[in-house]
């Protein structure tokens, strides 16, 4: 498991969500935003498959209508566990 911590933003935008481009390799299994604006995501990686995924987090201003935009991207490469025998 990997813990991703995003510090509070300096602009008026706030973290809204995180997701993975390939949940079969990296799954966002937990998401929360603290009162101070710090966001936390738990990432679970596959152990039986190797591949890559983009984990993205979006942010938007709370008083502005419209969809949140991608504000952070993490590229994750997953390496398969070695198998015996």
One Martini backbone bead per residue (centre of mass of N, CA, C, O) as a GRO file, in nm:
protein
   85
    1UNK     BB    1   0.100   0.035   0.019
    2UNK     BB    2   0.014   0.376  -0.058
    3UNK     BB    3   0.075   0.708   0.054
    4UNK     BB    4  -0.105   1.002  -0.034
    5UNK     BB    5   0.002   1.348   0.009
    6UNK     BB    6  -0.178   1.658  -0.009
    7UNK     BB    7  -0.134   1.967   0.010
    8UNK     BB    8  -0.240   2.256   0.052
    9UNK     BB    9  -0.357   2.502  -0.132
   10UNK     BB   10  -0.286   2.844  -0.228
   11UNK     BB   11  -0.532   2.861  -0.356
   12UNK     BB   12  -0.893   2.835  -0.382
   13UNK     BB   13  -0.847   2.543  -0.416
   14UNK     BB   14  -0.973   2.201  -0.386
   15UNK     BB   15  -0.970   1.891  -0.314
   16UNK     BB   16  -1.186   1.619  -0.454
   17UNK     BB   17  -1.018   1.380  -0.615
   18UNK     BB   18  -0.925   1.031  -0.692
   19UNK     BB   19  -0.765   0.842  -0.964
   20UNK     BB   20  -0.735   0.565  -1.191
   21UNK     BB   21  -0.646   0.442  -1.510
   22UNK     BB   22  -0.561   0.142  -1.363
   23UNK     BB   23  -0.710  -0.055  -1.129
   24UNK     BB   24  -0.552  -0.329  -1.179
   25UNK     BB   25  -0.278  -0.187  -1.065
   26UNK     BB   26  -0.416   0.086  -0.936
   27UNK     BB   27  -0.589   0.153  -0.629
   28UNK     BB   28  -0.822   0.370  -0.495
   29UNK     BB   29  -0.918   0.306  -0.146
   30UNK     BB   30  -0.875   0.610  -0.039
   31UNK     BB   31  -1.047   0.924   0.074
   32UNK     BB   32  -0.939   1.245   0.215
   33UNK     BB   33  -1.027   1.564   0.374
   34UNK     BB   34  -0.915   1.791   0.564
   35UNK     BB   35  -0.975   2.090   0.720
   36UNK     BB   36  -0.688   2.213   0.602
   37UNK     BB   37  -0.669   2.055   0.293
   38UNK     BB   38  -0.562   1.781   0.328
   39UNK     BB   39  -0.485   1.501   0.128
   40UNK     BB   40  -0.585   1.146   0.121
   41UNK     BB   41  -0.439   0.845  -0.024
   42UNK     BB   42  -0.496   0.506  -0.107
   43UNK     BB   43  -0.269   0.271  -0.256
   44UNK     BB   44  -0.313  -0.019  -0.455
   45UNK     BB   45  -0.110  -0.287  -0.564
   46UNK     BB   46  -0.031  -0.515  -0.773
   47UNK     BB   47   0.131  -0.850  -0.759
   48UNK     BB   48   0.059  -1.026  -1.042
   49UNK     BB   49   0.101  -0.756  -1.203
   50UNK     BB   50   0.222  -0.563  -1.473
   51UNK     BB   51   0.241  -0.196  -1.489
   52UNK     BB   52   0.057   0.109  -1.558
   53UNK     BB   53  -0.031   0.432  -1.398
   54UNK     BB   54  -0.253   0.708  -1.344
   55UNK     BB   55  -0.262   0.936  -1.082
   56UNK     BB   56  -0.534   1.154  -1.008
   57UNK     BB   57  -0.603   1.496  -0.909
   58UNK     BB   58  -0.856   1.714  -0.813
   59UNK     BB   59  -0.960   2.069  -0.851
   60UNK     BB   60  -1.161   2.332  -0.683
   61UNK     BB   61  -1.368   2.578  -0.639
   62UNK     BB   62  -1.637   2.594  -0.420
   63UNK     BB   63  -1.790   2.865  -0.570
   64UNK     BB   64  -1.764   2.709  -0.851
   65UNK     BB   65  -1.885   2.612  -1.128
   66UNK     BB   66  -1.813   2.294  -1.226
   67UNK     BB   67  -1.555   2.114  -1.309
   68UNK     BB   68  -1.296   1.954  -1.218
   69UNK     BB   69  -0.940   1.966  -1.229
   70UNK     BB   70  -0.642   1.865  -1.305
   71UNK     BB   71  -0.354   1.897  -1.054
   72UNK     BB   72  -0.248   1.586  -1.040
   73UNK     BB   73   0.028   1.355  -1.129
   74UNK     BB   74   0.094   0.997  -1.102
   75UNK     BB   75   0.342   0.774  -1.192
   76UNK     BB   76   0.293   0.413  -1.202
   77UNK     BB   77   0.502   0.130  -1.151
   78UNK     BB   78   0.444  -0.220  -1.182
   79UNK     BB   79   0.591  -0.501  -1.029
   80UNK     BB   80   0.623  -0.820  -1.033
   81UNK     BB   81   0.628  -1.082  -0.853
   82UNK     BB   82   0.821  -1.328  -0.778
   83UNK     BB   83   0.834  -1.667  -0.880
   84UNK     BB   84   0.830  -1.991  -0.778
   85UNK     BB   85   0.906  -2.265  -0.989
   0.00000   0.00000   0.00000
